[in-house]
Amino acid sequence: MKVKIGNKIHDAENEPIVIILNQSDKDNISNMHPDKFKYICFPNGMDADEIRKFIDEPISTKSSGDFRDDSNMESQQDYFCKK
């Protein structure tokens, strides 16, 4: 499991990760299409352009801090967005 927070990816292979879900998160994730692998949560008031920018911006790994594109991450249409 990997989690993107801000501009960093945290990988459960390198450090423990706990995801704290509310009932709405659990419901939304359980209803995701089987071909989708990402779920994004964002603050109220964040518009679609800001969300796309966050999804598309370069990311860094916690261990290296190097900015890079993560080729293992699917394109933005693979995200399930919670509003």
N, C-alpha and C positions, 0 to 999 in steps of 0.2 A: 504494500500500500504506500502510496505517495500522497502528500498533502502540499498544495501550494498555498502559502500564506505570504501576502505582500508580493515580493519579487524573489522569494526563496522556495525551493522544493525541499521538503523534509521526507526522508525515505525510512520506512520501518525496518529496512535491512541495516540501517546505521544507527537508529535511535528509536526508543519506544514512542508510539503515537497513540493517543487516546482521542477518539472522536465522540463528543457528547451530543447526542441527538435529542430533539424534542419529538413529540408525536407526529407533528407535521412533517419533519424531516424523514422519519421512518416511513410514513405513508407515501411521500413523494418518491423516495428511493425504491420502495417496493413496487411502485407503478412505472418504473423506468423501463423503456424498451430493452430487450435482452442484448441488443447490439450496442447500447450506450454504456460508457464506463466512467463518466464524470458527472459530478453534481456540484453546482456552484451556488453559494449563498452570498448575498450582497446586501448592503444597507438600503433601507427605504430611501428613495430619492435619487438613487444612482440610475442614470439613464442608460439606454441601450448602447450608445456610443462608448460610454465609460466602461461598460461591461465588456464589450468587444475589445477595447484597448487592453483591459486587464487580462483577458484571455489570450490575446495575441502578443503582448509585450514579451521581450526576452526575459528569461528567468535565470536565477543563479542557484547553484547548489550550496547548501549550508556549509559543506566541508571545504569547497574550493573558492566560493565567492565569484567564480568566473561566470560572466554572462554568456549564455548560449541558448540555442534552440534545442528543446528536448524532442528528439525524433520519435520517442516512444509515446508522446502525447498526441491524441487524435485532434483533428481539426475542430474549430469552434462549433460546428453543427453537431458534434457529438456530446455537447454539454447539455445537461438538463438544468434549466434555470428555475430557481425558486423565486417567486415575487412576493 
